[in-house]
Each structure stands twice: as structure tokens, then as C-alpha cells.
Amino acid sequence: MGLDDQQEKDARDKEINDWLPITSSRNAKWWYSAFHNVTAMVGAGVLSLPYAMAGLGWYVSFCPDCKPIKTTYFIMIFASCHFVLSHLPNFNSISGVSFAAAVMSLTYSTIAWTASVHKGVQPDVQYSYTASTTTGRVFTFFSALGDVAFAYAGHNVVLEIQATIPSTPEKPSKGPMWKGVIFAYIVVALCYFPVALIGYWMFGNSVADNILITLEKPRWLIAGANMFVVIHVIGSYQIYAMPVFDMLETLLVKNLKFRPSFMLRLITRTLYVAFTMFVGILIPFFGSLLGFLGGLAFAPTTYFLPCIMWLAIYKPRRFSLSWFANWICIVLGVLLMILAPIGALRQIILNAKNFKFFS
């Protein structure tokens, strides 16, 4: 390859990298990574987001006497936002959406636990298992582990978020990224622990899948919290979708030799949003899928694969504290990956008779 050919190739690679959503803008600040991480970690995975629209109790908050609206229509309304937002070119361009989503996550979580405290411990509260048989308790426990694993997902996009931060040998991106991650975990803790502990304390095993449904009143406050949830999952969808867009567009322009263009991006992203909308409408058991996907997909990437990579890279002294800590995480992560999908799959099978596609 001649010098001119190499320069032409380098120029084309630069043009492509300047166009792709992950590598096109590397001028993010540490606080960008903070609210991107908050939005990703507090939210659910992309395919579960349309389901979030199903249980928000609109059927109750705004007009308790109105005829219920089909879940399909809510999913279509949710997707319509993304037919517009998905055409923002890169991570930095959705920073405003992500910031709003992060603020909303903290807001509706605070509403959930403060309203629970205001309502107080219920007179007939029970803290026993929801299942009546030993088998049911075991499998419900496995499924709950998957739900927890799914709730703490978000690490799946952390490298893509870091890729938007400027990095040089003198000032590597891991510095500002670490600041952002620490801030994000503080916010995540403020969202998760009060809601989980106080909500269970006040309502016990009678709490609904969505604690906002259990709270019910005051209607105006719960309706506002529901709206905050919608804003948050809109931002969360975008955070999870951006790496997918990057993967698809990289495949098209580098492997299939399409020319980077607005029309290519328009078609690709529109088809992706339409696909997720179709799947959300088609499959009526996203709630049961949370435990299954949490254990099968998110446990490896969140709990034990990072530990395996850390051990392989740093090679800590055998039987040292860090060696033990990583191996404990690996063992627990593998158990979670095996057990959680079993419980969730049983739940899907038990409820299969009530499932109706396109419901």
C-alpha cells in the first residue's frame, strides 16, 4: 500500500469515527458520566422499558372512573418519543435528556419512600413469603435474585460512556470517569435503599410490582411520580440504545461499506425503535422476563466477568484479600446466573395460560 493509499484510508477512518455516535465527540466532562451512569444504573434494560408503561397506573391516578387504555397504545406513545430522540447523533448530544432522566430517578424514588413513610406501617402487614409451598418459595427466591441483578444493571454501557471523555497519556479518562461513577453510586444508593427497605417495611409482602400503585394516594403526587418515571425511562432507553446504534452503524459503514449519511442513520435507528416497539407490543410477559434476563444476561457482565478480567490482568497474590473478594463475587455471580433464570422461567410457565400475545 502506497503512502497516498494509506493517507486516503486514514482519512476515511477518521471520517467514519467522527460520524459514529461513540467516537464522534470526546469532549465530555466527568459530570456527564455521572448522570449517564445514574440513568443507566437506576433504569431497566431497553426491552423492559415499554413494559414500564404498562403498570404505571394512569388506569387509577388521573381518572379512576375512565375506561382503561390498552397497554399497546401506551407502548406506541412511548416509542413515538424515540422516533425523534433516537436521531440525536451521539452520547454528548443526549446529555440534556440523560441529566433530566437522572434528576427524575432521584425525584420519583424520594416520592416513593417519603409517601410510604407518611402512610405508615399497614395494620395487617406481613413479612412472610408470598408463595405458600416450599417449592414455590424456592423458585420465587431464585426469580427475585434475578430481579435484583436486573435492577443493578447499567455497567453494560460504562465503557461506551467513558469513551466520550477526552483521554491522553498525561490525563487519562479514567480520572474523571471515576469521579462520575462515585457520584452515580451515591445517587443510586439514595434511590435504591430507602425505597427497598422502607417500602417493604411499610407494606410487607402485599406491595405491588410498582410501589406507586400500592401508594395510590394522594393522586396528584402519584401521578407526578409516574410522569417522572416516564421521563426517566425515556432517557434510559437512549443510553442503552446508543451503543446499539454505534454497533449497527459501524457494521454498515466499515464492513458493508455504506457511506456515512443522515439517511443511513435515519433508516437504521427508525427500524431499531420500530423493532423494540413491536417486541414490546407482541410479548405480554416482560415482568417475568426481568428475572430471566437479569440472571442470564446481566449477572455475567455485572458480577463475575469483570472480576475474572481483573484477576487475569492484575494477578493478585493468591489467598490475598482482593483475591478472595473477586473469587467470592465470581462464585456468587455464577450461582446467580444459573439459579435466577430457573425461577423466572418457572414463573413464565405458570402464568403462560393467562398470556395473550398483542395484549
Salt bridges, closest charged atoms under 4 A:
ASP13 OD2 - LYS9 NZ 3.17
GLU15 OE2 - ARG259 NH2 3.38
ASP18 OD2 - LYS14 NZ 2.83
GLU249 OE1 - ARG265 NH2 3.25
GLU249 OE2 - ARG269 NE 2.80
